[in-house]
Amino acid sequence: MPEEVPTVSEAIPRIAIIGAGITGASAAHHLHQLTRRHQPLDITVFDRADQVGGRIRSAFVHGRYDVECGAATFSQDDWCLNDAMHEVGLKPAIVSQSMPRSHSPEDRTAVWNGSEFLVSFDNSDSPLSAPWWQSPKWLWRYGPSLPKVRDMISKTAESFSGFSKAMPFLKLTKKLDKSFSLQDVVSSASSILNELTLDARIVEELLRAQSRHRHARDLDQVNLLSSILALRSLRSIPTMSIHQGNQRLPHRMLKISEARLRLNHHVLSITTGNIRRWKLHSQQINPVEKSFVVEEHEFDIVILTASFAWNNIEVDPATTSSISTLTGNPHPFMKRHVTIFATSQRLSPEYFNQPANDTIPAIVLTAPERLPTEEANDVFSIELADRVPSENAGDEFDELENVYKIVSSKSVPDAEIAHLLGHPLKHSGGSENTERDDTLQSIGVTWIHRQAWPHAYPQLAKGQPILDSIRIAPDLFYTAAAEDALSTMEMGCRTGKNVAQHLYYSKWVGETYP
């Protein structure tokens, strides 16, 4: 049976938000915050998944210690996430790459090209953590390219800090061009960096490695805006996550918004309504019984935060001229995998072609000399995400395990994890076709979690324009277009807040913005 929906007064605006990720949660939260004292709203949030968060997902080692297997961190400069975190009563956990977690020799970052470490540095002394004139060794290595890159970071970070902070906007391309340069958004980072005559090492060891670490994409697959903002983690400004898991933020925002949450609901179509402006057909999915129930509801306003590229939502072309742009040539998404495991062991130096007594840095970024073939697994980063008490540790927590996280283009098999730890799995009789005697558990892996992201990041559509306006029809908004410019938690938070502010001022205050 379809879920019963309480009767709502015709005078109360009904708003549908499609997508319960950070953008949808931000839209619901800020609509509620802006209107709660004088304008009641009836908000329904749909999501085809069985939990909120979208690409924000927290796993718990031994069921107790959180580790991020989706969007992992944000900057202290990211005002929207920081404001929302405090508004809903959550606390941050500082996890900055440029701030030491301990005084261990592991507390370093290294860039590996598949055969050797190109460069390594203390996490408190990165090439970008101090003024360039106070870093002679890095100036010697990168030359005049170092202050040039630092200047690019400062200007881009300042522009991004002001993006969408003052007044709401509808014209996305106009706003992007005014805040940055549209060329930095629609062109690949590699094509622009090639024209800047930067030192090849700073491109490879900082720009490329950090882009692969933060966005799981190479420089020809991201725009310059994304690649420059990825370098912020090397500055002395803290990066952070939400205490006890990032997924708590969208969950808390949706709860406080008093929105009706409809998980396991796939919105099939958006058409013109009979009573209200828009009619939504949704398919309620029962994962246990594997049954489907199609429901029909009408709304005054629809905010679509989920991508057209993979949600297969039909919209009547007669309602908006933008639909052909969105559905006719949608931007494909890139698949990524996150593998997290706990063990008392350390990473094997031999795996990285290092001397046997060496200690592998906590964060290993990759910049392979050659990109893997389509069949190969491109590993973007391997990092020591945390140290946690073992499952059977006593009250004093004297038995700590290492929690490693691998981000890759394909799932990492057990054999590769064993090789990474220096304990190849043995097979009975020496034949690869027989069952192996060893398992990950037998070589000391006590917990493992694999997370597949079929739609992790939008693929850079080189040369294709970004959708001009986030309002694609009267009272129909498409915020996912902003992901083509920058796919981060902060951008999602800001675009959700932006559409909420626009609705508030245009509908209930009487002000309009371009």
N, C-alpha and C positions, 0 to 999 in steps of 0.2 A: 504494500500500500504506500502511496506517496505520503511524504511527511506533511502533516497539517501545518498550515500557515495561519497565524492569528489574523483576525479581521483588522484591517487598517483603515482609518478614516480617509476618505477621498481627499481631504485637505492636507494630509501629511504626505510630503513627497516620498516616493519610493525610489530607492537607488540600488542598482545592482552593480556589484564589483566582481569582475571575473578574474580570479587569481588571488590566492591567499598567501602569496609571498610577501616580501618586504614592501613592494610597491602598493599592493592591495591593502596590506595592513596599515601602511602609512596614510593612504587615502581615507580609509575608514576612521582611523584614529584622529586625524586632523579635522575631518568633517564633524566628528562628534565634539572635539574640543572647541571648534569655532561656533557651533550652533546650539550647544546643549542648553544655554540659558534662555533662548528666545525662539528657537525654531526646531520643533521635534522632527526627526527624520526616521524613516524606516529603511535600514540598510541590510541588504543580504549579500553575503560573500560566497561565491561559488568556487570550488576547486575540484579538479578531477582526481587529485591525490587523496590519500586517507589521513593526511596530517598537514598542518600549516607550515609555512616557511619557504615553500618553493625550493630554491637551490641553497637555502640555509638549512643545514642538517647537523645535528649533534649526535655523536655516538658516545657510549659510556663504557670505559674500560672496566672489566669485571663488574659492570652494572653500577659503578660508583663515580668514576672520574671522567669528566667530560673532555672530549676532543672533537674538533670540528672536521667533518668530512665533506663540507660544502664551503660556502663563503666563510673565510676563516677570521680575518681581522679587518679593522678599520683604523683610520688615523685620528689622533687627537684633534686634528684640523677639520674633521668631518662633522660639521656642526649639526646636521639634521639627525644623524644617528645618536650623537651625544645628547642633544636636547631630548629626543624621544626616550632614550634610556633613562634619563633623570625624571622625565614626566611620568613614566610608568613605574618608577620606584625600583629600577634595577641598578646593579653595580658593575663597574668594569673590572676586567682582569688584564693587567698590563702584560703584553707578550711581545714587546718590541724586539725586532731583530737587532737593533742598534744598542740595546740595553742588556747587559750581562745577566743571565739567569743564575749563574754561579761562577766560581773562580776555577772551574774545571778546564783542562786543556782542550776539551771538546768545544768550548764556547767560542767557536770560530765559524766563519762562513767561507766556503771554498767553491770555486768554479771548475768543473771537471769537463774535459772535452771528449771523454770516452777512453782516453789512454793516460792522461796525466792531469794534475791540478794546474790550471793556468795561473791562478792567484788565490791567496787566502788572506783573511784579515780577522782581527778580533772584532767581535760584534759591538764593542764599545769604541772602536777606532776604525770605522769604515772609511772609504775614500770620500764620503760625503758628510761625515758626522761632525767635522770641524771646518772652519774657514780654510780655503785652499792654501793661503799663505802660511798657515800653521801646519800644513801637511806636506813637508818637503819630499817625503818618499813617494807620495802619490802624484805630486806635481812632476817629479822626475820621471815617473812611469808614464803619465798620460799627457804631460806637457800642457800647452795652452788649451787643449780640449777640456781639461778638468774645470777651469773657471767658466768655460763656455757652457758646459753641461749643467753646472751648478746654477748659472744664470737662467737657463731654460727651465730648470725645476722650479726656481723661485717665482718666475713670471707665470708659469703654468699653474702652480699651486695657488698663487694669489688670485688668478683669474677664476680658477675653479671654486675657490672659497666664496667668491662673490656671485657665482652662478646660481640663479634662482633664489637669492637670499632676500631681495627687497620686494619687488612686486611680482605677482603671478604673470605668466605668459602663455600664449597659445601657439605663436609662430616659432616652432622649434628650430628650423634652419636659421632664421634671423637671429634668434637668441644665441645659438652656437657660434655664428659668425661674428657676432658682436663681442662675445666673451673670449673666444679663441680666434682661430682662423678656420674657416670651413674646410680648407685644404688639409689641415691637420686632423680633421675628423673623417674625411671621405677617402683619403689616400693612405697607403700602407706606410708604416714607420720606416721600413727599409728604403723605400723610394725617396723619401724626404731626407733621411740621414745620409744617403749616398751623395746628396748635393751639398752637404754641410762640411765636407772635408774634415771630419773628426778623426782622431787617432783610431786605428782599427781595433786596438786593444780595449779602449773604453767602450766602444760599441759592442764588442764581443763579451767582455767580462762584466760590464755593468748593465747597459741597456738591454742587450739580448738575454742575458742570464736572468735579470730581474723580470723581464716581460714573460719569460717562460715560467718563472716561479710564481708570479702574481696572477697571470692570466692564462697560463698553460697554453701559450701560443707563441710562435716565432714572430720575428719582426715583420715578415711579409704577410702575417695574418692578423695584425693589429694596427690600429692607427697610431699616429705620433702622440696624440693626447693620452692614450692608455699607457704607452711605453714610458712616457715621461713621468706620469703620476705613479707608476710602479716603483720608481726610484725613491719615493718619499720614505719608504721603510728604512733606507740607509741613512737618513738624516737623524739628528739627535732628538727628533720629536717622537714621543711614544706612539706605538700602535697598540691596539687593544682588542679584546673580544668581550663578550658578555659573561660575567661570572656565572658559572654553572651551565653555560651553553648559549650560543647565539640564537638558537631557535626560541628561547624564552622571550626575545624581544617581539617578533611578530605575534606570538601567542598572546602576550600580555596586551599589546596594542589592540588586537581584535577583541579581547575580552572587555577591556575598558570602553571600547567604542559601542558596546551593547549591540553589535551587529549580529544578525542571524547567520550562523556559519553552516554552510551546506557542503560538507566534504563528500568525496566519492560522487560528485555531480559534474558531468561533462556537458558544458553548454554546446548545443548542436547548431543553433541558428539564432540570429537576431533579425526580426522583421518588424514592420510597422504594426503597432498595437491597435486594438479596437477602442479601448477606453483611455488608456495611457499611451504615451508616445511610442514605447517599444515593447515588443513581445519576445520573450526568451523561451526557447524550447531546450530543456535540459534532460539528460539521461542519468537517472539515479542508478548507481552501480552497487550491487550487493556482492562484494568479493567472496563471501562465504558460499552463498547459493549460486553465484555466477549468473545472476539474473539482472534484468534491466527494466526500469520503469521510466517512461517518458513523461515529463511534466511540462506544464505551460504556465508562465507567469508574466504579468505586465508591470512595466516600470516606467517612471518618468525620466530617469537618467540612467545611462549605462556607462561604466568605466571599465574598459577592457585593458587589463594589465598583462594578460597572457598573450604570447606571440601567435600571430596568424600562421607563422611558418610551420608550427607543429600541433596546433590545437584543432585544425580542420573545422573552424567555425564559419558557417555560411551566413553571409550578410546580403540582403537584397541589394543588388547593384543600383537599383533605382533610388535608394535612399541617400547615396553619397558617391561622388565622383572619385573619391580616394580608394574605394574598394578594389578597383582594378589594379591600382599600384601595389596594394598590400597583398592581394591574393594571386595576381597574375605572375609575379616574379618574386616570390618570398625569399628572404635571405635564409639559407640553410644554417643549421646549427652544428656545432662540432661536439663529438662524443669524447668524454673523458672519464677516467677511472681513478678512484682514491682507495688505496690499500693501507690499512692501519693495523699494526700488530704490536703486542707487548712481549718482551723477553728480558731476561737478566743478562743476555749477551750483548756484545758491542758489534758494530759493523766490522767486517773483515777488511783489513788493509790490503790483502792480496786481491780482493775484488776490484780495488781501485789502483792496482799496480803500485802499491806503496810498500815500504819495508815492513816486515812482520811486527815490529815493536812500535810502529806509529799509531797515533790515535786519530781516528777519522773525525773531522769537524762535525759539529752538530747540524749544520745546514750545508748540504751539497747541492749546488745549482748546476745545471747541465747546459753546456753549449757545444754540442757535438760538432766535430769537423764536417761531418756530412749528416744531413737529416736522414733518418731511417727510411727504408723503402716502405711502401704502403702496407706491406705485410709485417714489418717489424714494429716493435713496441717502443715508442718514443717516451722515455722517462724524463719528465721535466724537473723534478726535484725529489730529493730524499732528505728528510729532516728528522731530527730528534724532537718530537713535538712536546714531550713531557717526560717526567719521571714520576712514577706513582708507586705506592705500596703494592706488594704482590698480593695475590688473592688470599693467601693464608698468613699474611703478615700480622704480627701481634700489635698491641696498642702503641708500642714505641715506633712503629713504622721504620724499623731498621733494615728491612729488606725491600729495596727499591728496584723496580723494573723500568727498563727503557721503553718508551712508546714511540715507535717510528711511523712516519707517514710518507707514502710514495704517491706522487701524482703522475699519471701516465696516460697515453693515448689508448691503451688496451689493458685488460685485466692482467695483473701480475700473477703468474702461476706459483704454486708452492715451491717448485724446483728453483725458481729464480730467487725467492726469499731465502731459501736454504743456502744458496750460493752466496748471497749477500752477507749472510752470517758466517760464512766459511765452513759450512757443514753440508756438503752435497748429499742429497737423499740417495740412499743405497737401494738397489733393486735386486730382487732375488735372482740368482743365477746369472747376473750381469746382463740380462736381456731387458731392453726397454719395453718390451711387450708384456712382461710379466708384472704382477703386482709388486709394488715396492714394500720393503720391510719398514722403512723409515717414514715417519709423518712429521709435520711441523711440530706437533706436540712432543714427539720423542726427541727432538733436537732443541727443546727449550722455549718454543713459542707457546705462551699460555693463553693468548687471546688474539683473535683476528677479526677484522671487519672489512668487508669489501663493499664499496658504494659505486655503482655505475650511474653516470649522468649522461643519458642519451642526448640531452639538449643543454650542454654545459655553457656554451658561449655562442653568440651569433657569429657566423663567418663574415669576415670583412667583404662587403660587396663593393669591390674596387670600381670606382667610376660611376656607381649608381647613386642618385641623390637620396638623401634622407627625407622622410616624409615631412612635408612643409609645416603642417599644423597638427597638433595633438587632438584637435576637435575635427573629426572626420565627417560629422553630420550634426545637426542640432541635437544637443544633449547626448551625444555619443562621442566618447573620448578614447583615444588609443595611446596609452602612455608607453607601451613597449617599444615604440619607435626610438625612444631615447637610448635604448640599449645598443642601437647601432653606433652611437657615439661613444658610450662608456658603459660597460657592463660590470657595475659594482653595486654593493649594498647601499652605499651613500647616494649614488645616482638614482637608484630605485626609491629610496626614502624621499629624496627631493622631488622627484616627478610625481609621486603620490601626494605629497604635501602641496605641490604646485596646483594640481587639478582641484584639490579640496579648497584651496584659497580662491581659485578662479570662480568656482561655483558659489562660494560664500559671498564674495563681493558682487558678482554679477546677478545672482538670484535673490539674495536677501539683504544686500546693502544698497544695490543700485549703481555700483561702479563697474566700469568695463576696462579691460586692459588689452593691449594688442597681442 
